[in-house]
Amino acid sequence: MLAALASDPDARVRAAVCELLYEFEGCGPEGADLLAGFLCEDDQLVRIKAVSGLALADDARCVEGARQIGPVDRSEWPDTWLLDAAPRYAQRHGG
């Protein structure tokens, strides 16, 4: 069901699926695969949450995904937890 919604033509539906998976830390390999599919979304916040979800799922694709986020003005972010997910992953894995 989520896989079908993850490829829905409506970007708002895809964003909602990404949000759901990002918030569910135990999403497993299938959920991580779906999150990886959001790394090319036009919406930067969706890409950021996909990277964070991958990092929480302990998936190495978060590192490359972080490169796809694009420039972010950190002064506009009150909390950088989401933005720092990939570096935390790399630190946990000795990189």
A tleap script that builds the chain and sets N, CA, C and O, in Angstrom:
source leaprc.protein.ff14SB
mol = sequence {
  NMET LEU ALA ALA LEU ALA SER ASP PRO ASP
  ALA ARG VAL ARG ALA ALA VAL CYS GLU LEU
  LEU TYR GLU PHE GLU GLY CYS GLY PRO GLU
  GLY ALA ASP LEU LEU ALA GLY PHE LEU CYS
  GLU ASP ASP GLN LEU VAL ARG ILE LYS ALA
  VAL SER GLY LEU ALA LEU ALA ASP ASP ALA
  ARG CYS VAL GLU GLY ALA ARG GLN ILE GLY
  PRO VAL ASP ARG SER GLU TRP PRO ASP THR
  TRP LEU LEU ASP ALA ALA PRO ARG TYR ALA
  GLN ARG HIE GLY CGLY
}
set mol.1.N position { 0.820 -1.192 0.000 }
set mol.1.CA position { 0.000 0.000 0.000 }
set mol.1.C position { 0.869 1.263 0.000 }
set mol.1.O position { 0.657 2.154 -0.822 }
set mol.2.N position { 1.847 1.347 0.916 }
set mol.2.CA position { 2.714 2.522 0.959 }
set mol.2.C position { 3.542 2.641 -0.318 }
set mol.2.O position { 3.802 3.748 -0.790 }
set mol.3.N position { 3.950 1.525 -0.867 }
set mol.3.CA position { 4.746 1.567 -2.099 }
set mol.3.C position { 3.960 2.214 -3.226 }
set mol.3.O position { 4.514 2.992 -4.001 }
set mol.4.N position { 2.692 1.905 -3.323 }
set mol.4.CA position { 1.858 2.521 -4.362 }
set mol.4.C position { 1.704 4.010 -4.109 }
set mol.4.O position { 1.765 4.809 -5.043 }
set mol.5.N position { 1.504 4.389 -2.851 }
set mol.5.CA position { 1.357 5.808 -2.524 }
set mol.5.C position { 2.667 6.571 -2.703 }
set mol.5.O position { 2.657 7.763 -3.011 }
set mol.6.N position { 3.793 5.886 -2.509 }
set mol.6.CA position { 5.097 6.534 -2.664 }
set mol.6.C position { 5.368 6.938 -4.103 }
set mol.6.O position { 6.219 7.791 -4.357 }
set mol.7.N position { 4.659 6.340 -5.040 }
set mol.7.CA position { 4.836 6.702 -6.444 }
set mol.7.C position { 3.606 7.416 -7.002 }
set mol.7.O position { 3.437 7.509 -8.218 }
set mol.8.N position { 2.760 7.912 -6.124 }
set mol.8.CA position { 1.564 8.636 -6.536 }
set mol.8.C position { 1.965 9.877 -7.344 }
set mol.8.O position { 2.979 10.505 -7.039 }
set mol.9.N position { 1.190 10.236 -8.361 }
set mol.9.CA position { 1.531 11.423 -9.147 }
set mol.9.C position { 1.431 12.738 -8.364 }
set mol.9.O position { 2.027 13.739 -8.762 }
set mol.10.N position { 0.694 12.742 -7.268 }
set mol.10.CA position { 0.534 13.953 -6.459 }
set mol.10.C position { 1.696 14.071 -5.469 }
set mol.10.O position { 1.883 13.206 -4.614 }
set mol.11.N position { 2.467 15.143 -5.595 }
set mol.11.CA position { 3.636 15.353 -4.730 }
set mol.11.C position { 3.244 15.438 -3.259 }
set mol.11.O position { 4.028 15.066 -2.386 }
set mol.12.N position { 2.038 15.924 -2.977 }
set mol.12.CA position { 1.603 16.015 -1.574 }
set mol.12.C position { 1.404 14.628 -0.968 }
set mol.12.O position { 1.683 14.426 0.214 }
set mol.13.N position { 0.934 13.685 -1.752 }
set mol.13.CA position { 0.762 12.312 -1.273 }
set mol.13.C position { 2.138 11.701 -1.007 }
set mol.13.O position { 2.359 11.078 0.032 }
set mol.14.N position { 3.052 11.884 -1.946 }
set mol.14.CA position { 4.412 11.352 -1.756 }
set mol.14.C position { 5.064 11.971 -0.517 }
set mol.14.O position { 5.735 11.273 0.244 }
set mol.15.N position { 4.871 13.270 -0.313 }
set mol.15.CA position { 5.435 13.944 0.861 }
set mol.15.C position { 4.856 13.367 2.152 }
set mol.15.O position { 5.574 13.212 3.140 }
set mol.16.N position { 3.570 13.051 2.148 }
set mol.16.CA position { 2.934 12.463 3.332 }
set mol.16.C position { 3.497 11.075 3.626 }
set mol.16.O position { 3.697 10.719 4.787 }
set mol.17.N position { 3.753 10.295 2.583 }
set mol.17.CA position { 4.344 8.968 2.768 }
set mol.17.C position { 5.760 9.110 3.344 }
set mol.17.O position { 6.141 8.382 4.260 }
set mol.18.N position { 6.517 10.037 2.805 }
set mol.18.CA position { 7.870 10.263 3.318 }
set mol.18.C position { 7.816 10.663 4.792 }
set mol.18.O position { 8.601 10.170 5.602 }
set mol.19.N position { 6.897 11.548 5.133 }
set mol.19.CA position { 6.734 11.991 6.526 }
set mol.19.C position { 6.424 10.802 7.432 }
set mol.19.O position { 7.001 10.676 8.511 }
set mol.20.N position { 5.529 9.947 7.002 }
set mol.20.CA position { 5.156 8.769 7.780 }
set mol.20.C position { 6.357 7.859 8.002 }
set mol.20.O position { 6.611 7.415 9.122 }
set mol.21.N position { 7.086 7.586 6.937 }
set mol.21.CA position { 8.249 6.697 7.043 }
set mol.21.C position { 9.367 7.324 7.861 }
set mol.21.O position { 10.037 6.644 8.638 }
set mol.22.N position { 9.562 8.623 7.681 }
set mol.22.CA position { 10.597 9.334 8.437 }
set mol.22.C position { 10.320 9.243 9.933 }
set mol.22.O position { 11.241 9.054 10.727 }
set mol.23.N position { 9.073 9.376 10.312 }
set mol.23.CA position { 8.706 9.356 11.728 }
set mol.23.C position { 8.728 7.955 12.323 }
set mol.23.O position { 8.801 7.804 13.542 }
set mol.24.N position { 8.665 6.933 11.484 }
set mol.24.CA position { 8.627 5.552 11.949 }
set mol.24.C position { 10.028 4.972 11.868 }
set mol.24.O position { 10.454 4.492 10.818 }
set mol.25.N position { 10.743 5.020 12.990 }
set mol.25.CA position { 12.152 4.621 13.004 }
set mol.25.C position { 12.375 3.151 12.690 }
set mol.25.O position { 13.469 2.784 12.261 }
set mol.26.N position { 11.396 2.314 12.883 }
set mol.26.CA position { 11.569 0.894 12.630 }
set mol.26.C position { 11.047 0.490 11.267 }
set mol.26.O position { 10.433 -0.567 11.120 }
set mol.27.N position { 11.288 1.326 10.269 }
set mol.27.CA position { 10.662 1.095 8.962 }
set mol.27.C position { 11.245 -0.107 8.219 }
set mol.27.O position { 10.614 -0.597 7.283 }
set mol.28.N position { 12.414 -0.595 8.597 }
set mol.28.CA position { 12.992 -1.775 7.966 }
set mol.28.C position { 13.513 -1.507 6.565 }
set mol.28.O position { 13.426 -0.382 6.073 }
set mol.29.N position { 14.056 -2.537 5.916 }
set mol.29.CA position { 14.655 -2.375 4.592 }
set mol.29.C position { 13.675 -1.893 3.522 }
set mol.29.O position { 14.038 -1.098 2.656 }
set mol.30.N position { 12.435 -2.375 3.584 }
set mol.30.CA position { 11.459 -1.949 2.579 }
set mol.30.C position { 11.142 -0.463 2.723 }
set mol.30.O position { 11.043 0.263 1.734 }
set mol.31.N position { 10.988 -0.030 3.957 }
set mol.31.CA position { 10.742 1.393 4.208 }
set mol.31.C position { 11.927 2.243 3.811 }
set mol.31.O position { 11.757 3.343 3.285 }
set mol.32.N position { 13.133 1.743 4.057 }
set mol.32.CA position { 14.332 2.473 3.659 }
set mol.32.C position { 14.411 2.598 2.138 }
set mol.32.O position { 14.822 3.633 1.614 }
set mol.33.N position { 14.019 1.546 1.440 }
set mol.33.CA position { 13.999 1.617 -0.022 }
set mol.33.C position { 13.029 2.692 -0.501 }
set mol.33.O position { 13.322 3.428 -1.443 }
set mol.34.N position { 11.876 2.779 0.152 }
set mol.34.CA position { 10.916 3.815 -0.215 }
set mol.34.C position { 11.479 5.205 0.094 }
set mol.34.O position { 11.344 6.126 -0.712 }
set mol.35.N position { 12.107 5.351 1.255 }
set mol.35.CA position { 12.713 6.641 1.604 }
set mol.35.C position { 13.774 7.046 0.582 }
set mol.35.O position { 13.860 8.213 0.200 }
set mol.36.N position { 14.568 6.094 0.147 }
set mol.36.CA position { 15.601 6.397 -0.850 }
set mol.36.C position { 14.980 6.913 -2.139 }
set mol.36.O position { 15.589 7.714 -2.848 }
set mol.37.N position { 13.792 6.465 -2.440 }
set mol.37.CA position { 13.107 6.933 -3.632 }
set mol.37.C position { 12.693 8.393 -3.558 }
set mol.37.O position { 12.397 9.006 -4.584 }
set mol.38.N position { 12.669 8.952 -2.369 }
set mol.38.CA position { 12.291 10.358 -2.198 }
set mol.38.C position { 13.486 11.307 -2.313 }
set mol.38.O position { 13.311 12.522 -2.219 }
set mol.39.N position { 14.676 10.784 -2.511 }
set mol.39.CA position { 15.866 11.627 -2.563 }
set mol.39.C position { 15.909 12.531 -3.793 }
set mol.39.O position { 16.685 13.487 -3.830 }
set mol.40.N position { 15.099 12.245 -4.781 }
set mol.40.CA position { 15.073 13.052 -6.010 }
set mol.40.C position { 13.837 13.946 -6.094 }
set mol.40.O position { 13.593 14.568 -7.128 }
set mol.41.N position { 13.068 14.015 -5.031 }
set mol.41.CA position { 11.869 14.859 -5.034 }
set mol.41.C position { 12.248 16.327 -5.209 }
set mol.41.O position { 13.330 16.750 -4.804 }
set mol.42.N position { 11.360 17.088 -5.807 }
set mol.42.CA position { 11.590 18.525 -5.985 }
set mol.42.C position { 11.583 19.272 -4.657 }
set mol.42.O position { 12.320 20.242 -4.484 }
set mol.43.N position { 10.761 18.827 -3.730 }
set mol.43.CA position { 10.617 19.488 -2.431 }
set mol.43.C position { 11.829 19.177 -1.551 }
set mol.43.O position { 12.073 18.026 -1.190 }
set mol.44.N position { 12.577 20.222 -1.217 }
set mol.44.CA position { 13.792 20.036 -0.429 }
set mol.44.C position { 13.507 19.434 0.944 }
set mol.44.O position { 14.275 18.600 1.423 }
set mol.45.N position { 12.417 19.844 1.577 }
set mol.45.CA position { 12.098 19.300 2.893 }
set mol.45.C position { 11.838 17.800 2.815 }
set mol.45.O position { 12.195 17.067 3.738 }
set mol.46.N position { 11.235 17.339 1.749 }
set mol.46.CA position { 11.027 15.897 1.562 }
set mol.46.C position { 12.379 15.202 1.455 }
set mol.46.O position { 12.582 14.148 2.060 }
set mol.47.N position { 13.300 15.777 0.697 }
set mol.47.CA position { 14.638 15.172 0.578 }
set mol.47.C position { 15.340 15.142 1.933 }
set mol.47.O position { 15.987 14.154 2.279 }
set mol.48.N position { 15.211 16.221 2.698 }
set mol.48.CA position { 15.839 16.279 4.024 }
set mol.48.C position { 15.267 15.196 4.928 }
set mol.48.O position { 16.018 14.505 5.617 }
set mol.49.N position { 13.957 15.041 4.934 }
set mol.49.CA position { 13.338 14.018 5.788 }
set mol.49.C position { 13.670 12.613 5.308 }
set mol.49.O position { 13.797 11.699 6.122 }
set mol.50.N position { 13.811 12.427 4.008 }
set mol.50.CA position { 14.212 11.114 3.493 }
set mol.50.C position { 15.614 10.761 3.973 }
set mol.50.O position { 15.862 9.628 4.387 }
set mol.51.N position { 16.526 11.720 3.921 }
set mol.51.CA position { 17.896 11.484 4.397 }
set mol.51.C position { 17.892 11.170 5.888 }
set mol.51.O position { 18.559 10.237 6.334 }
set mol.52.N position { 17.147 11.944 6.645 }
set mol.52.CA position { 17.079 11.707 8.084 }
set mol.52.C position { 16.479 10.339 8.389 }
set mol.52.O position { 16.971 9.625 9.263 }
set mol.53.N position { 15.421 9.975 7.674 }
set mol.53.CA position { 14.818 8.657 7.871 }
set mol.53.C position { 15.772 7.529 7.534 }
set mol.53.O position { 15.811 6.511 8.226 }
set mol.54.N position { 16.545 7.710 6.466 }
set mol.54.CA position { 17.544 6.690 6.105 }
set mol.54.C position { 18.603 6.577 7.189 }
set mol.54.O position { 19.029 5.475 7.534 }
set mol.55.N position { 19.028 7.712 7.727 }
set mol.55.CA position { 20.034 7.680 8.801 }
set mol.55.C position { 19.478 6.969 10.030 }
set mol.55.O position { 20.175 6.174 10.661 }
set mol.56.N position { 18.223 7.257 10.369 }
set mol.56.CA position { 17.602 6.589 11.514 }
set mol.56.C position { 17.446 5.089 11.275 }
set mol.56.O position { 17.479 4.296 12.216 }
set mol.57.N position { 17.277 4.708 10.008 }
set mol.57.CA position { 17.166 3.289 9.657 }
set mol.57.C position { 18.543 2.650 9.516 }
set mol.57.O position { 18.659 1.477 9.160 }
set mol.58.N position { 19.588 3.431 9.798 }
set mol.58.CA position { 20.974 2.972 9.713 }
set mol.58.C position { 21.306 2.509 8.293 }
set mol.58.O position { 21.931 1.466 8.097 }
set mol.59.N position { 20.882 3.296 7.317 }
set mol.59.CA position { 21.068 2.986 5.903 }
set mol.59.C position { 22.110 3.935 5.314 }
set mol.59.O position { 21.962 5.155 5.385 }
set mol.60.N position { 23.153 3.369 4.737 }
set mol.60.CA position { 24.272 4.160 4.207 }
set mol.60.C position { 23.874 5.116 3.086 }
set mol.60.O position { 24.612 6.056 2.791 }
set mol.61.N position { 22.732 4.894 2.464 }
set mol.61.CA position { 22.296 5.798 1.388 }
set mol.61.C position { 22.037 7.210 1.882 }
set mol.61.O position { 21.904 8.132 1.077 }
set mol.62.N position { 21.964 7.392 3.198 }
set mol.62.CA position { 21.751 8.739 3.735 }
set mol.62.C position { 22.929 9.651 3.424 }
set mol.62.O position { 22.744 10.857 3.262 }
set mol.63.N position { 24.143 9.099 3.337 }
set mol.63.CA position { 25.331 9.921 3.096 }
set mol.63.C position { 25.279 10.526 1.693 }
set mol.63.O position { 25.455 11.734 1.533 }
set mol.64.N position { 25.042 9.704 0.687 }
set mol.64.CA position { 24.917 10.221 -0.675 }
set mol.64.C position { 23.667 11.080 -0.802 }
set mol.64.O position { 23.674 12.093 -1.502 }
set mol.65.N position { 22.604 10.683 -0.133 }
set mol.65.CA position { 21.372 11.451 -0.174 }
set mol.65.C position { 21.554 12.866 0.352 }
set mol.65.O position { 20.937 13.805 -0.150 }
set mol.66.N position { 22.402 13.017 1.363 }
set mol.66.CA position { 22.654 14.350 1.920 }
set mol.66.C position { 23.244 15.278 0.870 }
set mol.66.O position { 23.019 16.488 0.911 }
set mol.67.N position { 23.990 14.725 -0.062 }
set mol.67.CA position { 24.562 15.535 -1.131 }
set mol.67.C position { 23.485 16.016 -2.102 }
set mol.67.O position { 23.679 17.011 -2.800 }
set mol.68.N position { 22.375 15.328 -2.146 }
set mol.68.CA position { 21.289 15.683 -3.052 }
set mol.68.C position { 20.325 16.707 -2.459 }
set mol.68.O position { 19.431 17.195 -3.150 }
set mol.69.N position { 20.504 17.029 -1.192 }
set mol.69.CA position { 19.617 17.987 -0.538 }
set mol.69.C position { 19.778 19.372 -1.146 }
set mol.69.O position { 18.798 20.098 -1.312 }
set mol.70.N position { 20.987 19.733 -1.471 }
set mol.70.CA position { 21.243 21.070 -2.001 }
set mol.70.C position { 21.551 22.048 -0.881 }
set mol.70.O position { 21.536 21.683 0.294 }
set mol.71.N position { 21.831 23.292 -1.251 }
set mol.71.CA position { 22.187 24.287 -0.238 }
set mol.71.C position { 21.016 24.585 0.699 }
set mol.71.O position { 19.863 24.677 0.277 }
set mol.72.N position { 21.346 24.732 1.971 }
set mol.72.CA position { 20.346 25.016 2.997 }
set mol.72.C position { 20.841 26.198 3.818 }
set mol.72.O position { 21.991 26.220 4.258 }
set mol.73.N position { 19.974 27.173 4.019 }
set mol.73.CA position { 20.302 28.301 4.880 }
set mol.73.C position { 20.014 27.890 6.321 }
set mol.73.O position { 18.870 27.930 6.772 }
set mol.74.N position { 21.054 27.500 7.028 }
set mol.74.CA position { 20.879 26.991 8.390 }
set mol.74.C position { 20.342 28.043 9.344 }
set mol.74.O position { 19.794 27.700 10.392 }
set mol.75.N position { 20.486 29.314 9.005 }
set mol.75.CA position { 19.958 30.357 9.889 }
set mol.75.C position { 18.428 30.330 9.921 }
set mol.75.O position { 17.819 30.880 10.838 }
set mol.76.N position { 17.808 29.698 8.930 }
set mol.76.CA position { 16.353 29.590 8.894 }
set mol.76.C position { 15.832 28.352 9.623 }
set mol.76.O position { 14.621 28.158 9.733 }
set mol.77.N position { 16.731 27.527 10.114 }
set mol.77.CA position { 16.340 26.296 10.797 }
set mol.77.C position { 16.558 26.459 12.299 }
set mol.77.O position { 17.698 26.598 12.741 }
set mol.78.N position { 15.492 26.445 13.086 }
set mol.78.CA position { 15.663 26.580 14.534 }
set mol.78.C position { 16.341 25.352 15.151 }
set mol.78.O position { 16.992 25.448 16.191 }
set mol.79.N position { 16.181 24.219 14.506 }
set mol.79.CA position { 16.754 22.970 15.008 }
set mol.79.C position { 17.399 22.251 13.822 }
set mol.79.O position { 16.738 21.987 12.817 }
set mol.80.N position { 18.661 21.942 13.939 }
set mol.80.CA position { 19.369 21.323 12.814 }
set mol.80.C position { 19.420 19.800 12.922 }
set mol.80.O position { 20.190 19.162 12.204 }
set mol.81.N position { 18.627 19.216 13.794 }
set mol.81.CA position { 18.626 17.752 13.978 }
set mol.81.C position { 18.439 17.032 12.652 }
set mol.81.O position { 19.173 16.092 12.347 }
set mol.82.N position { 17.471 17.460 11.867 }
set mol.82.CA position { 17.221 16.826 10.573 }
set mol.82.C position { 18.422 16.983 9.644 }
set mol.82.O position { 18.823 16.035 8.970 }
set mol.83.N position { 18.985 18.176 9.614 }
set mol.83.CA position { 20.080 18.460 8.690 }
set mol.83.C position { 21.351 17.698 9.036 }
set mol.83.O position { 22.175 17.439 8.159 }
set mol.84.N position { 21.517 17.342 10.286 }
set mol.84.CA position { 22.745 16.685 10.731 }
set mol.84.C position { 22.626 15.171 10.829 }
set mol.84.O position { 23.496 14.521 11.409 }
set mol.85.N position { 21.570 14.606 10.275 }
set mol.85.CA position { 21.359 13.159 10.375 }
set mol.85.C position { 22.452 12.372 9.672 }
set mol.85.O position { 22.968 11.405 10.231 }
set mol.86.N position { 22.815 12.765 8.461 }
set mol.86.CA position { 23.851 12.030 7.725 }
set mol.86.C position { 25.217 12.136 8.399 }
set mol.86.O position { 25.912 11.125 8.500 }
set mol.87.N position { 25.634 13.324 8.868 }
set mol.87.CA position { 26.905 13.371 9.601 }
set mol.87.C position { 26.898 12.517 10.873 }
set mol.87.O position { 27.917 11.920 11.220 }
set mol.88.N position { 25.768 12.454 11.563 }
set mol.88.CA position { 25.690 11.579 12.751 }
set mol.88.C position { 25.836 10.125 12.340 }
set mol.88.O position { 26.511 9.354 13.022 }
set mol.89.N position { 25.204 9.736 11.221 }
set mol.89.CA position { 25.343 8.376 10.712 }
set mol.89.C position { 26.822 8.096 10.433 }
set mol.89.O position { 27.360 7.077 10.867 }
set mol.90.N position { 27.472 9.005 9.706 }
set mol.90.CA position { 28.887 8.813 9.343 }
set mol.90.C position { 29.752 8.707 10.598 }
set mol.90.O position { 30.671 7.890 10.655 }
set mol.91.N position { 29.460 9.528 11.596 }
set mol.91.CA position { 30.236 9.480 12.841 }
set mol.91.C position { 30.058 8.133 13.532 }
set mol.91.O position { 31.025 7.560 14.034 }
set mol.92.N position { 28.830 7.626 13.561 }
set mol.92.CA position { 28.577 6.308 14.185 }
set mol.92.C position { 29.325 5.197 13.462 }
set mol.92.O position { 29.673 4.181 14.063 }
set mol.93.N position { 29.568 5.392 12.177 }
set mol.93.CA position { 30.191 4.341 11.367 }
set mol.93.C position { 31.650 4.655 11.023 }
set mol.93.O position { 32.213 4.104 10.078 }
set mol.94.N position { 32.244 5.549 11.808 }
set mol.94.CA position { 33.671 5.816 11.664 }
set mol.94.C position { 34.049 6.610 10.432 }
set mol.94.O position { 35.198 6.558 9.994 }
set mol.95.N position { 33.115 7.337 9.869 }
set mol.95.CA position { 33.434 8.105 8.658 }
set mol.95.C position { 33.273 9.525 8.939 }
set mol.95.O position { 33.490 10.357 8.059 }
savepdb mol mol.pdb
quit
